[in-house]
Amino acid sequence: MHEPQATAPDTVSAAAHTGRWRDALATASSNIAEIDSKRACGRLTRAAGLVLEAVGLRMPVGSDCLIELPGGQHSHGGPRTAEAEVVGFGADRLYLMPQSDVAGLVPGARVYPLEPSPLPKGVSAPREPGSKRLPVGDGLLGRVLDAAGRPLDGLGPITAASEVPLSGAQINPLMRAPIETVLDTGVRAINGMLTVGRGQRMGLFAGSGVGKSVLLGMMARYTNADVIVVGLIGERGREVKEFIENILGEEGRKRSVVVAAPADCSPLLRMQGAAYATRLAEYFRDKGQHVLLIMDSLTRYAMAQREIALAIGEPPATKGYPPSVFAKLPTLVERTGNGPEGGGSITAFYTVLTEGDDQQDPIADSARAILDGHIVLSRSLAEAGHYPAIDVEASISRAMTALIEPPQFASVRRFKQLMSRYQRNRDLISVGAYVPGNDPELDLAIRLHPRMEAFLQQDIHERADYEVSIAQLHATIGATHHG
């Protein structure tokens, strides 16, 4: 009769015991899940030069990680960290390259995989391991960004439509539209003598201090393009502001996106800046717009890759440049050009620094082979006050013959013949050793030389439309064609 009263405490005790075990298991499972997903980390074992080595992590090349730094905390309460990228591996070790200063780094510092930022609302694109996603969209027009897509202009946060992977999809070369439409650059010497087409990729070969930035600014302001993307890669920090405010100007900036990765950035960010500028140009091209991509400079991009490759142990090949440098250049350049028929285009101008004005510099030589033409700036012309200092004899546009009419081709050919005849005899003319009348062709070249020089020169604030440039070319040469 009293048994039910005796068993009631036992039942309650068993239920409470079971509940405690269930709570303990739930807590343990939660902790294990948190450790697996958020606390996986490795340790630094070596720091030598630009490269850090870490163990304890399995991460793909190209992925990002955070390295814990000693001393102080972020404003959100967490430890100070520096971002780094996986650039290679060997056995169980990862080779990392930091993207910022790592002063004070200590042995054994913890390394955490960097969680990718969430996709914008409503976007469900798959995220490949190690792929970076950066902002693109019409909201970037008129803005100045760094290599990671962060604003540098103090105009508030970026209002981008979406984020896209840094590496774009390759275009089947047979699907590309041919180069058949003339692009008006607003520069008389280029329009008349080195006609450029939409989708063409040109190199601007110059030593230091011969006016390449001024020429780029003229093209940025005057070229007939829907969108301009400017990549300032590895240049002096002072030049970034100067280019934007004084050379690009208000007119050019309104339809431009500027990506700046100055010389004091890590080599990773310099390479990423070039890739990001190209990706922005691809985005606008894929929308059907005609894009002008200006990259200053392709040489600094190659030098950044050289720094990375040498740091992780790749052997140097040509003048200190490892083989991977010459593999990276065409990979970057081939992303530009025309899209499929009826779509947009990217006309690209890459500056190439010629060390000591040496046109056989390995980067200059490699760039000439993969570009659709080259514009050479001459130091002697610049020193003589001839701007833009374009050496038309050493320059060529490979797509020009398919773009121009026979009368223009005849005038260009005649112009170069007379210019070359004059240059070959310049010393004789200067010292008065040439007697007029001995060579009718040279007499004509001497008579027309002032007019030809005037045609090739242009003030920075002067715009020369394509049709006007061709008319001035014909007027300069006049009725001197043979045949």
KOLFIKE-457579 format. One line per 3 residues: their letters; for each residue x, y, z of C-alpha. Coordinates in pm, whole numbers, plus 32768, in hexadecimal, padded with zeros to 4 digits. Example, Ala and Ser with C-alpha at 12.3 -4.5 7.8 and 13.67 -1.06 7.14 Angstrom:
<rs>
as) 84CE,7E3E,830C  8557,7F96,82CA;
</rs>
This chain:
<rs>
mhe) 8000,8000,8000  812B,80E9,8040  8205,806B,7F18;
pqa) 81A3,817A,7E1F  8211,8285,7F1A  8367,81D4,7F41;
tap) 83B5,81C8,7DC8  8357,8331,7D76  84A8,83C8,7DE8;
dtv) 856A,82C2,7D22  84A9,8317,7BE4  84EA,848A,7C0F;
saa) 865B,844C,7C58  8686,8376,7B1E  85D9,8477,7A42;
aht) 86B1,8590,7ACD  87EB,84BE,7A9E  878C,8478,7933;
grw) 8745,85E7,78F8  8898,864D,797F  8947,8555,789D;
rda) 8880,85D1,7773  88E0,873C,77BF  8A4C,86DA,77EE;
lat) 8A51,8621,76A1  89AD,8744,75ED  8AAA,8837,767E;
ass) 8BCE,8756,7621  8B4B,8728,74BE  8B23,889F,749B;
nia) 8C86,88DB,7516  8D16,87D2,742D  8C5C,8867,7304;
eid) 8CDB,89C2,735C  8E41,8944,7379  8E29,888D,722B;
skr) 8D95,89B3,716E  8E30,8AE5,7210  8F63,8A8B,72D7;
acg) 9027,89BB,71DC  917C,8A5C,71CD  92E6,8A22,7173;
rlt) 942E,8AA8,71F6  9543,8B76,715B  968D,8ABF,714F;
raa) 9769,8BA3,707C  977D,8D08,6FFC  9886,8D54,6EF7;
glv) 9878,8E84,6E17  971F,8EAD,6D7D  96A7,8D4B,6DC2;
lea) 961B,8CAD,6EFF  95F9,8B36,6F38  94DE,8A97,6FFC;
vgl) 947F,8934,7062  9339,889B,70D8  9253,8919,6FC3;
rmp) 91DD,888F,6E74  9180,89B6,6D97  917C,89E5,6C1B;
vgs) 926F,8ACE,6B6C  91D4,8C26,6B4B  9105,8C14,6C8A;
dcl) 9123,8D13,6DA0  9176,8CEB,6F0E  91A9,8DC1,7046;
iel) 92EA,8DC3,7111  92CC,8E22,727F  93B1,8F40,72E6;
pgg) 9423,8F88,7449  93CC,90C1,750A  927F,9172,751C;
qhs) 9127,9123,7498  9041,9199,7385  8F25,9282,73DE;
hgg) 8E35,9159,73D3  8EF7,90AB,74E9  8FA9,8F9E,7420;
prt) 9122,8F79,73FD  91E3,9041,72F8  920E,8F81,71B4;
aea) 92B5,8FA6,7062  9223,8F1A,6F20  92F6,8E31,6E4A;
evv) 92C7,8D5D,6D14  9333,8BF8,6CD0  942D,8C0D,6BAF;
gfg) 94B3,8AA8,6BB4  94F4,8974,6C87  95FA,886A,6CC0;
adr) 95B2,871F,6D71  94E4,8782,6EA4  9549,88F1,6E9E;
lyl) 948A,8A17,6E0B  9543,8B41,6D7A  9493,8C85,6DD5;
mpq) 94CE,8DE7,6D61  9443,8F02,6E3B  937A,901B,6D9F;
sdv) 93D3,9116,6EAE  94E0,9164,6FAE  9530,9044,709D;
agl) 9621,90FB,7186  9637,904A,72D6  95DD,8EF2,7250;
vpg) 9649,8DDC,733D  969D,8C6A,7304  9573,8B85,7332;
arv) 9470,8C94,72E8  931C,8C02,729A  929B,8C01,7134;
ypl) 9124,8BEF,70EF  9072,8BB4,6FA4  8FBC,8CF2,6F3E;
eps) 8E48,8CBD,6F1F  8DC6,8D3B,6DCD  8CDF,8E65,6DDE;
plp) 8B6E,8E0C,6DAC  8AD9,8E33,6C53  89E5,8F51,6C18;
kgv) 8879,8F07,6C6A  87D2,8E35,6B61  8918,8DBD,6AC3;
sap) 895D,8C48,6AD7  8A8B,8C1C,69F4  8B77,8B03,6A5B;
rep) 8CB8,8B77,6AFF  8DF0,8AC4,6A8C  8EFC,8A76,6B8E;
gsk) 8FFC,8B8E,6BA1  8F3B,8C74,6AB4  8F27,8DE5,6B0D;
rlp) 8DEE,8EAE,6ACC  8E01,9026,6A9C  8CF7,9132,6A5F;
vgd) 8C8A,9199,6901  8B6F,9271,687F  8B0F,93C7,67F9;
gll) 8B2E,9452,695A  8CA9,9442,6934  8CB4,954A,6820;
grv) 8D66,967F,689C  8E06,95C3,69BD  8F6E,9574,6A1D;
lda) 8FA6,941A,6AB5  90C7,9352,6B3C  9121,91F5,6AC5;
agr) 9029,9157,6BBB  8F01,9229,6B42  8F07,9319,6C6B;
pld) 8ECF,948F,6C2A  8FFA,9579,6C37  8F46,96BB,6BDC;
glg) 8E8D,96FF,6D23  8D3B,9706,6C73  8C98,9600,6D4F;
pit) 8C5F,948B,6D24  8C4A,93E2,6BD2  8AE8,93AD,6B52;
aas) 8B2B,928B,6A66  8A24,91B9,69BD  8AD5,9071,69F9;
evp) 8C18,8FBC,6A46  8CC6,8EE3,6944  8DF3,8DFA,6948;
lsg) 8F3F,8EA3,6901  8F86,8DB8,67DF  8E97,8DD9,66B9;
aqi) 8E27,8CCF,65C4  8EFF,8C95,648F  8E6D,8CEC,633B;
npl) 8E8F,8BF9,621B  8F74,8CB0,6123  8E93,8C46,6002;
mra) 8D6A,8CEF,60AC  8E11,8E45,60C8  8D99,8F58,5FE0;
pie) 8EA9,8FD0,5EED  8F4F,9125,5F13  8EA5,91EF,5E04;
tvl) 8E33,9339,5EA1  8F1E,9461,5EC7  8F46,94E8,6028;
dtg) 8F6D,9661,603F  9078,96A4,6148  9077,981F,6121;
vra) 91F2,981A,60E4  924F,9886,5F82  938F,97BA,5F5F;
ing) 92DC,967A,5FCC  919E,96B7,5F02  925C,970A,5DC4;
mlt) 939A,963B,5DCE  9348,951A,5EBE  91D1,94EB,5E9B;
vgr) 9141,9415,5FB3  9008,933D,5FA0  8F08,92E1,60A8;
gqr) 8F83,91AE,6162  90F1,91E2,610D  9204,91BC,6213;
mgl) 9320,92B4,61F5  9462,92E2,62B4  94EC,9437,630F;
fag) 9665,9404,6324  9723,9513,63DA  983E,9557,64C9;
sgv) 980A,962C,65FD  97AE,979A,65D4  9752,97A8,6462;
gks) 95E3,9804,648B  952A,96B8,648E  9440,9720,65AA;
vll) 93E0,985F,64F3  9396,979A,63B5  92C4,96A1,647B;
gmm) 9202,97BF,6514  91BB,9851,63BB  9136,9702,6343;
ary) 9065,96D8,647F  8FBF,982B,644B  8F91,9822,62D2;
tna) 8F62,96B3,6270  8E07,9659,61F5  8DB1,954E,62FC;
dvi) 8C85,950D,63DE  8D56,94B3,6510  8EC3,94E6,656B;
vvg) 8F75,93FF,6661  90C9,9479,66DA  91B9,9392,6790;
lig) 92DB,9449,6839  93BB,9326,6894  9504,934E,694D;
erg) 952D,94C0,6906  958F,95CE,6A00  947D,9628,6AF5;
rev) 94A0,9799,6A9D  9450,974A,6932  9300,96AE,698A;
kef) 9264,97F1,6A06  9312,98BC,68F8  9290,97D8,67E5;
ien) 912B,97DF,6869  9110,9955,68AD  91F3,99F8,67AA;
ilg) 9213,9902,668A  90CE,983C,668A  9004,9970,66EE;
eeg) 8E98,9996,674D  8E1B,9940,65EF  8EDA,97F8,65DF;
rkr) 8E94,9795,6747  8D18,9799,6724  8D1C,9666,6643;
svv) 8E4B,95C0,66E0  8EA1,94C4,67EC  9002,94E3,6876;
vaa) 90AE,93BE,6922  91EA,942B,69D7  92F4,933F,6A60;
pad) 9427,941E,6A95  958F,93AD,6AB7  957C,938F,6C34;
csp) 946E,9280,6C1C  94D0,9115,6C3C  951B,9061,6AF3;
llr) 93DC,8F98,6B27  9308,90D1,6B2C  93B9,915F,69FC;
mqg) 9366,9023,6938  9205,901F,69C2  91D6,918C,695E;
aay) 9229,913B,67F3  913F,900E,67F7  9029,90DB,689C;
atr) 9043,91F4,6799  902C,90EE,6685  8F01,904A,6731;
lae) 8E4B,9198,6746  8E88,91CF,65D2  8E01,9070,658A;
yfr) 8CC7,90BA,6657  8C74,91F4,658E  8CCB,9146,6445;
dkg) 8BE0,9028,6497  8ACC,912D,64C0  8B03,9193,6355;
qhv) 8BCB,92CF,639C  8D09,9345,62F1  8E1E,935C,63F4;
lli) 8F70,9406,63EF  9063,9357,64DB  919E,9417,6536;
mds) 92A0,935D,6604  93D6,940B,6685  94A0,9338,6685;
ltr) 94BD,91D5,6601  962A,91D1,6669  95D4,920C,67D9;
yam) 94E0,90E9,67C4  95F7,900B,6740  96E3,9085,6850;
aqr) 95E3,902F,695E  95C6,8ECD,68D7  9743,8EB8,68CE;
eia) 9754,8F17,6A41  965A,8E09,6A9E  96F2,8CFA,69C3;
lai) 9855,8D35,6A3C  97E3,8D42,6BA8  9749,8BE5,6B97;
gep) 987A,8B52,6AEB  9834,8B5E,6975  997F,8B77,68B7;
pat) 99C5,8CB3,67EC  99D8,8C8A,6672  99FF,8DC8,65A0;
kgy) 9AA4,8EF5,664B  9A1D,8E83,679B  98B8,8E43,6721;
pps) 9836,8CE2,6770  976F,8C24,6665  9623,8C5D,6719;
vfa) 963C,8DD3,66C8  9630,8D8F,6552  9509,8CA2,6589;
klp) 9444,8DA5,6652  945F,8EC0,6554  9393,8E20,6439;
tlv) 9299,8D9A,6537  924E,8F00,65A4  9259,8FA1,644C;
ert) 9181,8E9A,639C  905D,8EEC,6481  902F,9037,63CB;
gng) 8FC1,9070,6265  8E71,9049,61B9  8D5B,8F70,6243;
peg) 8C6F,8E9D,616D  8BCD,8F36,6036  8ADF,9050,608A;
ggs) 8B66,907A,61EA  8C53,916B,6294  8DC8,919C,6275;
ita) 8EFF,91E8,6343  9007,92BC,6298  913B,92A8,6374;
fyt) 9270,9384,638E  9389,92F3,6462  94BB,93BF,64B9;
vlt) 9603,9301,64AC  9734,9397,6554  9871,936B,648A;
egd) 9996,936A,657B  9A9D,945B,64FC  99C5,9488,63C0;
dqq) 9A26,9324,635F  991D,92A1,626F  99AD,9140,6299;
dpi) 9959,9131,640B  98C2,8FD4,6448  976E,905B,64B8;
ads) 9761,9150,6396  97BE,903B,62A3  96B7,8F4F,6332;
ara) 95AB,905E,6332  95EE,90B3,61C4  95AE,8F48,6169;
ild) 9458,8F34,6212  93CC,9090,61CA  9326,910E,608C;
ghi) 941C,9228,6059  9506,9312,6111  952F,9489,6133;
vls) 9697,94EA,6183  96DE,9631,6238  9833,96C6,61E9;
rsl) 990A,976F,62F1  99BD,9840,61E9  986E,98CA,616E;
aea) 9801,9915,62D4  994A,99C9,6318  990F,9A9A,61E0;
ghy) 97BA,9B09,6262  96FA,9A2E,616A  95B8,99B8,6217;
pai) 9528,98BA,6208  9680,9823,61CC  9604,970B,60E6;
dve) 970C,9674,6006  962F,961B,5EDC  974A,9566,5E28;
asi) 9779,946E,5F48  9603,9448,5F90  9502,936A,5EE7;
sra) 9390,9310,5EFE  935E,91AC,5E85  91E8,91D6,5E48;
mta) 920E,931C,5D88  920B,9291,5C26  90B6,91F0,5C60;
lie) 9022,9334,5CE7  908A,944A,5BF9  903E,94AA,5A93;
ppq) 9148,9498,597E  9177,9615,5968  91D1,9625,5ADB;
fas) 92BC,94FC,5AB9  936C,95AB,5998  9390,96ED,5A62;
vrr) 9417,9633,5B90  9513,9579,5ABA  9582,96B7,5A0D;
fkq) 959D,976F,5B5B  9681,965F,5BE8  9758,9659,5AAD;
lms) 9799,97CE,5ABE  97CE,97CE,5C35  98C7,96B0,5C19;
ryq) 9981,975C,5AFA  99A4,9897,5BCC  9A19,97DD,5D05;
rnr) 9B26,971D,5C44  9BBA,9863,5BC7  9B7B,993B,5CFB;
dli) 9CEE,9962,5D4F  9D49,99CC,5BED  9C2F,9AC9,5BE8;
svg) 9C8A,9B52,5D40  9DF4,9B9E,5CE5  9D9B,9C25,5B8B;
ayv) 9E4D,9B0C,5AD1  9D1E,9AB8,59FA  9CFE,9B7D,58B7;
pgn) 9B90,9BB2,5853  9B39,9B1F,5700  9C0B,99E3,571F;
dpe) 9AE5,9910,579B  9981,997F,5740  98EB,9897,5845;
ldl) 99C4,9928,5957  9975,9A88,58DF  9803,9A38,5906;
air) 983E,999F,5A5D  98FA,9AD5,5AD1  97E7,9BBA,5A51;
lhp) 96CD,9AF1,5AF4  9781,9A9D,5C3A  96FC,9BC7,5D03;
rme) 9596,9B72,5C99  95C5,9A01,5CEF  9650,9A57,5E47;
afl) 952C,9B41,5E85  9439,9A2C,5E26  94D4,993B,5F22;
qqd) 94D1,9A36,6042  939D,9A83,6110  9350,9B4C,6248;
ihe) 92CC,9A8D,6375  9184,9B52,636F  9150,9B2D,61F7;
rad) 9069,9A1F,616F  909C,999E,600C  8F74,98D5,5F88;
yev) 8FB4,97B5,5E9B  8F1F,9852,5D62  8FD6,999A,5DA3;
sia) 911B,98DD,5DDC  9100,9829,5C8D  90B0,996E,5BD6;
qlh) 91E2,9A13,5C77  92BA,98E7,5C16  9255,9905,5AA8;
ati) 928B,9A7E,5AB2  93E5,9A53,5B4C  945E,9961,5A3F;
gat) 93A0,9A08,5923  93C6,9984,57C1  9518,98DC,57F9;
hhg) 94AE,9770,57C9  9569,96A6,56C6  94A2,95F7,55BD;
</rs>
